């Protein structure tokens, strides 16, 4: 009887240990899977964050800040999206408020879409889009659409705020719907002249844009990086 009870007890202990072993084994697999998932999620989030750039510039005129410009660059697997927003308040003959929104989309290194929207006080002044379709560029402006005779555009003006144009000779200017030359002016300094005679001078440090001097027939302003 005692032997039978001992055998029964041993069987129960064996079954219990087997159940506990199986539980511990499954628990170990779960913890490893959880750790792997968390690590993957952490790397994915960090990778996504690392792919974005945010820039901010203060706009100065006559030693007074009159506005700001914010820009973002978002890099995906085969595309790059640039967004720009600006607010400027100043005075020429009257007080003026200018708000602007711009977007540029590149696919596999080619500009496929850009838009410029600008409002002066309460009046819409600019609202146009550039589209790349079937190997050609089309400009849509206030309901009208026309073809432009450009080859594939690899850089437009907004990219100069993110990268020094060390090997770049031209950029597309969305405001003027034309190409403009990029002229080196010495170490980390470049000038871009537009069709109306206005021009910008870009200053870089360690490959990053730190300041832009903008000259027109009516005013001169400076864009100073806040980063």
Secondary structure, 3 states (H helix, E strand, C coil): CHHHHHHHHHHHHHHHHHHHHHHHHHHHHHHHHHHHHHHHHHHHHHHHHHCEEEEEEEEEECCEEEEEEEEEEEECCCEEEEEEEEEEEEECCCEEEEEEEEEEEEECCEEEEEEEEEEECCEEEEEEEEEEECCEEEEEECCEEEEECCCCCCCEHHHHHCCCCCCCCEEEECCCCEEEEEEECCCCEEEEECCCCCEEEEEEECCEEEEEEEECCCCEEEEEECC
